[in-house]
Amino acid sequence: MSQGSSQRTSQRTSQRTSERPLETIQTATLAHVTGGRIGARTTLDPVLLQGIQQLSQAIVTVGQNMAAAKQGASQQMMQMMQQMMQARGGR
């Protein structure tokens, strides 16, 4: 990185931070801080959980419909084959 680009980067950074002054955090607010990061959730968001349940139900329904359609098509194929065999004199 050249010296010119380094100066431009530091100028951009100082321009960004100078747009909004820093605010002091009250001591009472800081007293409740236990770490620098937000703790991970131990449970799923209820809206997300509901969406997963709906998606799961939709997948089950699609699978059932596909199985029913396949079974119906198989039955039709068997009937057609039986008719063809009967027409040829196979039975």
Stockholm file with secondary structure:
# STOCKHOLM 1.0

chainA/1-91         MSQGSSQRTSQRTSQRTSERPLETIQTATLAHVTGGRIGARTTLDPVLLQGIQQLSQAIVTVGQNMAAAKQGASQQMMQMMQQMMQARGGR
#=GR chainA/1-91 SS CCHHHHHHHHHHHHHHHHHSCCCCCCHHHHTTCCCSSCCCCSSCCHHHHHHHHHHHHHHHHHHHHHHHHHHHHHHHHHHHHHHHHHHHTCC
#=GC SS_cons        CCHHHHHHHHHHHHHHHHHSCCCCCCHHHHTTCCCSSCCCCSSCCHHHHHHHHHHHHHHHHHHHHHHHHHHHHHHHHHHHHHHHHHHHTCC
//
